[in-house]
């Protein structure tokens, strides 16, 4: 129990400042060269899916409390990147698409379950997009190693806390939930 409390508290504390080193690096350099908008958008999608999944299934707040904070930090970082890349005008369309997508997730249980099952792929694609951007620009000066290191720690603690608190292996997308989808598809009531 003490280990669980420590993991929850430390994860929340680390996440409350997770993106700050990256935001400070971009603002100080006055450039976002090497940072990928695609990567950040995919990460935001993953965060929104996870937050929506956790709230949809009414999991304890301690298992996802940092996600609203991470989303706000990602939005700030996205605005910085768009500003320094000269694309700030695209912020409104991105915002509208995210709000519509977020609402669509909760139309049916199958949608949120499927989205959660795909969130590991989405997260991996976000990291791939960032690495691809670094390879293309040959410039990693604006990438904060501290942010990436802190992120690795929080992923590990959240896998642990979600498994211990909820016993839900899909909540951290360790596995997909094909048995749940198969039951829904094969039930006499079908999907609806």
FIRO-134791 format. One line per field, with one value per residue (C-alpha): x, y, z; residue number from 1. Coordinates in steps of 0.001 Angstrom, whole numbers, plus 500000, padded with zeros to 6 digits. Example, Ala and Ser with C-alpha at 12.3 -4.5 7.8 and 13.67 -1.06 7.14 Angstrom:
% residues 2
xx	512300  513670
yy	495500  498940
zz	507800  507140
n	1  2
This chain:
% residues 192
xx	500000  502864  504477  501183  500835  504413  503908  500702  502172  505494  503804  501506  504400  506605  503752  502933  506273  506915  506696  508119  511756  510645  508523  511371  513839  511618  510876  514544  515733  512857  512661  510951  513286  513477  510184  507316  503785  502581  504227  502618  499181  499420  500495  497513  495190  496653  496263  492658  491823  493356  491629  488295  488661  489479  486562  484153  484780  484818  488266  489712  490939  494394  494936  494621  494763  497891  496379  494482  497750  499680  497071  497360  501159  500985  498596  500998  503900  501865  501066  504783  505734  503016  504011  507728  507025  504743  501637  499654  496630  496175  495484  491728  491091  493157  491121  487804  488904  490088  486816  484737  486958  486839  483038  482869  484847  481960  479165  479423  481404  482889  484384  486215  487389  488689  490348  492022  493275  494801  496331  499579  500041  499156  501705  504385  503606  504003  507502  508302  507117  509412  512389  511625  511604  514941  516416  515094  516326  519531  518829  518053  519029  515420  514552  514686  516266  514933  511348  511839  513474  510685  508113  509671  509409  505756  504796  506287  504576  501197  501321  501991  499333  496595  497218  497271  494291  491916  493293  492498  495194  493539  493698  497393  497022  499311  496896  493908  490430  489390  487329  485193  484676  483892  481273  479650  479641  478266  475650  471967  471633  474638  476503  473554
yy	500000  502373  501602  502355  505677  506605  505634  507692  510743  510665  510171  513122  515289  514418  514882  518309  519526  516923  519184  522313  521566  521109  524280  526290  524901  525925  529401  530044  528972  530792  527868  524505  523009  519256  519019  517257  518674  515237  513633  516062  515667  511875  512169  514426  511900  509160  511282  512146  508495  507424  510191  509451  505704  506211  508599  506495  503466  505631  504568  506206  509732  508796  506555  509405  512746  513886  513534  516854  518518  516734  517753  521408  521223  519558  522238  524956  523171  522736  526473  527268  524933  526300  529872  529387  527419  530208  527991  529411  529767  525983  525940  526518  523673  521309  522353  521746  518310  517302  518333  516460  513370  513472  513515  510690  508411  508158  507400  503684  501444  499565  502795  503724  500125  499967  503383  502278  499119  501258  503825  501887  502040  505738  506385  504421  506328  509625  508628  507389  510700  512605  510399  510761  514553  514460  512285  514574  517837  516428  518807  517664  520901  521758  518299  518021  514756  515490  515513  512154  510626  511813  510438  506972  507028  508069  505408  502720  504028  504314  500774  499620  501823  501000  497269  497305  499653  498399  495031  496333  495323  497324  500526  500767  499018  496166  493934  494567  493461  491126  488938  491914  492950  489361  489136  492385  491387  487899  488832  488567  492370  492992  496255  498420
zz	500000  500807  497439  495669  497492  496597  492944  492696  494419  492585  489228  489849  491020  488044  485572  486994  485605  482894  479849  481484  480524  476908  476928  478458  475905  472978  474363  475226  471774  470047  467644  467524  464950  465362  467233  465502  465454  464314  467322  469738  468123  468393  472022  472733  471093  473299  476436  475556  474919  478220  480202  478548  479169  482840  483402  481316  483517  486668  487814  490911  490268  491547  488493  485997  487839  485986  482513  482546  483604  480832  478279  479305  479103  475668  474420  475620  473942  470753  470722  471141  468290  466005  466879  466234  463044  461785  461818  464751  462450  462475  466227  465888  463406  465591  468642  466887  465658  469133  470768  468180  468474  472262  472216  469647  471960  474411  471935  472661  474974  471999  470605  473800  474283  470721  471040  474275  472591  469840  472177  472567  468801  468822  471561  469714  466518  468370  469466  465961  464469  466842  466034  462324  462702  464501  461764  459036  460609  462134  465012  468541  470276  471171  472511  476276  477449  480936  479648  477906  481011  483293  480854  481015  484815  484781  482237  484467  487609  485861  484556  488112  489779  487283  487493  491299  491715  489018  487835  484313  481860  479059  481108  480428  477089  478027  476148  473945  474906  472068  474396  475416  471785  470775  473575  472441  468775  469471  472058  471078  471442  469179  469471  470382
n	1  2  3  4  5  6  7  8  9  10  11  12  13  14  15  16  17  18  19  20  21  22  23  24  25  26  27  28  29  30  31  32  33  34  35  36  37  38  39  40  41  42  43  44  45  46  47  48  49  50  51  52  53  54  55  56  57  58  59  60  61  62  63  64  65  66  67  68  69  70  71  72  73  74  75  76  77  78  79  80  81  82  83  84  85  86  87  88  89  90  91  92  93  94  95  96  97  98  99  100  101  102  103  104  105  106  107  108  109  110  111  112  113  114  115  116  117  118  119  120  121  122  123  124  125  126  127  128  129  130  131  132  133  134  135  136  137  138  139  140  141  142  143  144  145  146  147  148  149  150  151  152  153  154  155  156  157  158  159  160  161  162  163  164  165  166  167  168  169  170  171  172  173  174  175  176  177  178  179  180  181  182  183  184  185  186  187  188  189  190  191  192
